[in-house]
Amino acid sequence: MSTIRIAAVAAHFGRDLEFDLARIATLIKKARKEGAGLLVLPDAALGGYLADLRDPAPDGLPPALDPDDPLIHRVAALAAEMVVCVGYCEDAGGAGRYNAAVCVSGDGVLGRHRKVHLPAGEVTAYLPGDRFDAFDTPVGRIGMLIDYDKTFPESARSLALDGAQVLACLSAWPTSITDSAPRMTHDRQAKLFDLYDQARAAENQVVLASSNQTGAMGGMRFLGQAKVVGPGGDVLARTWSKAGLAIAETDLAAELDRARRVLHHLGERRPDAYRETAP
């Protein structure tokens, strides 16, 4: 497939799973009407995010779903011919839970990811994932990241080296908890969110679709700022802080070839000159 339309979502999701599923159905319908082939929903779109990052209460955590939960199959059925990435809380079979994402179409599950990098508040609520894998889909080869993962360049680079053409970054990214600003445009986390999106796309010369939650959960206020970023780091579409869809049309193969024609970052690396990343 050559030219595709990519949609990244900014929207609010909470604990009511049926409400979340209905909102997902509405967003899929809107994206389909706009001709989108890929829709990237936020982290924790099924069940909502943590209500408190400083001290998550065990009885206030999102509902944990089995990787084969009927709700995931219902999202796949809604996706039909589209490719849809969605975040949820995954039951680790009694060992705990993962902050997870799954990519589906009407044919079933295409790929999965468990969040690897956990910020301080999440370590008491989730287990860390341990790998980054790209996977093939009808719209191209995709790799998924879950919010804090994109802070680390190695995450996106691992996926790009695995052939990912699109990075789907699913987030529940709040405004700064420790240093609040009177306006969203002055918020430290808002600036970092945009910076990471553009840097990860440009340094790997890939297309990046960044979704995020909006609204509030507990004491947190989410940024929104969903966007699609081109392989040169240019923002092709965005929602700013409001709920909605950021939609951009791109010819993946042509855009990546164009970006890499003169300077090919992945091919020009010098691994022998870098310090080993293992601890």
Solvent accessible surface area in square Angstrom, and as a share of the most:
residue,aa,sasa,rsa
1,M,163,0.73
2,S,66,0.43
3,T,64,0.37
4,I,4,0.02
5,R,74,0.27
6,I,0,0.00
7,A,0,0.00
8,A,0,0.00
9,V,0,0.00
10,A,0,0.00
11,A,6,0.05
12,H,54,0.24
13,F,0,0.00
14,G,13,0.13
15,R,78,0.29
16,D,86,0.45
17,L,39,0.20
18,E,99,0.44
19,F,95,0.40
20,D,0,0.00
21,L,11,0.05
22,A,60,0.46
23,R,82,0.30
24,I,0,0.00
25,A,33,0.26
26,T,67,0.39
27,L,15,0.08
28,I,2,0.01
29,K,148,0.63
30,K,110,0.47
31,A,0,0.00
32,R,89,0.33
33,K,183,0.78
34,E,86,0.39
35,G,46,0.44
36,A,6,0.05
37,G,13,0.12
38,L,0,0.00
39,L,0,0.00
40,V,0,0.00
41,L,0,0.00
42,P,0,0.00
43,D,0,0.00
44,A,7,0.05
45,A,0,0.00
46,L,0,0.00
47,G,0,0.00
48,G,0,0.00
49,Y,6,0.02
50,L,1,0.01
51,A,38,0.29
52,D,62,0.32
53,L,27,0.13
54,R,170,0.62
55,D,108,0.56
56,P,16,0.10
57,A,50,0.39
58,P,118,0.74
59,D,136,0.71
60,G,33,0.31
61,L,38,0.19
62,P,2,0.01
63,P,44,0.27
64,A,37,0.29
65,L,11,0.06
66,D,78,0.40
67,P,38,0.24
68,D,91,0.47
69,D,26,0.13
70,P,93,0.59
71,L,15,0.08
72,I,2,0.01
73,H,92,0.41
74,R,105,0.38
75,V,0,0.00
76,A,7,0.06
77,A,75,0.58
78,L,62,0.31
79,A,0,0.00
80,A,46,0.35
81,E,117,0.53
82,M,2,0.01
83,V,0,0.00
84,V,0,0.00
85,C,0,0.00
86,V,0,0.00
87,G,0,0.00
88,Y,2,0.01
89,C,4,0.02
90,E,4,0.02
91,D,57,0.30
92,A,25,0.19
93,G,71,0.69
94,G,79,0.76
95,A,76,0.59
96,G,34,0.32
97,R,53,0.19
98,Y,33,0.13
99,N,3,0.02
100,A,1,0.01
101,A,1,0.01
102,V,0,0.00
103,C,0,0.00
104,V,0,0.00
105,S,4,0.03
106,G,44,0.42
107,D,136,0.71
108,G,20,0.19
109,V,64,0.37
110,L,45,0.22
111,G,10,0.10
112,R,95,0.35
113,H,12,0.05
114,R,100,0.36
115,K,2,0.01
116,V,31,0.18
117,H,42,0.19
118,L,28,0.14
119,P,31,0.20
120,A,91,0.70
121,G,10,0.10
122,E,0,0.00
123,V,89,0.51
124,T,108,0.63
125,A,11,0.08
126,Y,12,0.05
127,L,60,0.30
128,P,79,0.50
129,G,8,0.08
130,D,128,0.66
131,R,157,0.57
132,F,37,0.16
133,D,58,0.30
134,A,9,0.07
135,F,23,0.09
136,D,99,0.51
137,T,18,0.11
138,P,75,0.47
139,V,8,0.05
140,G,18,0.17
141,R,62,0.23
142,I,0,0.00
143,G,0,0.00
144,M,3,0.01
145,L,0,0.00
146,I,0,0.00
147,D,7,0.04
148,Y,73,0.28
149,D,0,0.00
150,K,0,0.00
151,T,32,0.19
152,F,64,0.27
153,P,63,0.40
154,E,92,0.41
155,S,0,0.00
156,A,0,0.00
157,R,58,0.21
158,S,46,0.29
159,L,1,0.00
160,A,5,0.04
161,L,88,0.44
162,D,57,0.29
163,G,37,0.35
164,A,2,0.01
165,Q,49,0.22
166,V,0,0.00
167,L,0,0.00
168,A,0,0.00
169,C,0,0.00
170,L,0,0.00
171,S,0,0.00
172,A,2,0.01
173,W,16,0.06
174,P,17,0.11
175,T,21,0.12
176,S,10,0.07
177,I,62,0.31
178,T,124,0.72
179,D,92,0.47
180,S,94,0.61
181,A,29,0.23
182,P,127,0.80
183,R,152,0.56
184,M,30,0.13
185,T,92,0.53
186,H,102,0.46
187,D,4,0.02
188,R,137,0.50
189,Q,40,0.18
190,A,5,0.04
191,K,121,0.51
192,L,37,0.18
193,F,0,0.00
194,D,30,0.16
195,L,103,0.51
196,Y,34,0.13
197,D,0,0.00
198,Q,65,0.29
199,A,31,0.24
200,R,16,0.06
201,A,0,0.00
202,A,31,0.24
203,E,49,0.22
204,N,0,0.00
205,Q,9,0.04
206,V,0,0.00
207,V,1,0.00
208,L,0,0.00
209,A,0,0.00
210,S,0,0.00
211,S,0,0.00
212,N,0,0.00
213,Q,1,0.00
214,T,13,0.08
215,G,41,0.40
216,A,64,0.49
217,M,26,0.12
218,G,62,0.59
219,G,82,0.79
220,M,9,0.04
221,R,122,0.45
222,F,6,0.02
223,L,0,0.00
224,G,0,0.00
225,Q,13,0.06
226,A,0,0.00
227,K,0,0.00
228,V,0,0.00
229,V,0,0.00
230,G,1,0.01
231,P,11,0.07
232,G,60,0.58
233,G,8,0.08
234,D,75,0.39
235,V,45,0.26
236,L,76,0.38
237,A,20,0.16
238,R,64,0.23
239,T,18,0.10
240,W,163,0.57
241,S,51,0.33
242,K,154,0.65
243,A,70,0.55
244,G,28,0.27
245,L,42,0.21
246,A,2,0.02
247,I,37,0.19
248,A,11,0.08
249,E,100,0.45
250,T,9,0.05
251,D,43,0.22
252,L,6,0.03
253,A,55,0.43
254,A,37,0.29
255,E,55,0.25
256,L,10,0.05
257,D,90,0.46
258,R,128,0.47
259,A,31,0.24
260,R,49,0.18
261,R,171,0.62
262,V,126,0.72
263,L,110,0.55
264,H,66,0.30
265,H,66,0.29
266,L,24,0.12
267,G,61,0.59
268,E,97,0.44
269,R,74,0.27
270,R,143,0.52
271,P,77,0.49
272,D,116,0.60
273,A,73,0.57
274,Y,119,0.45
275,R,225,0.82
276,E,156,0.70
277,T,117,0.68
278,A,72,0.56
279,P,182,1.15
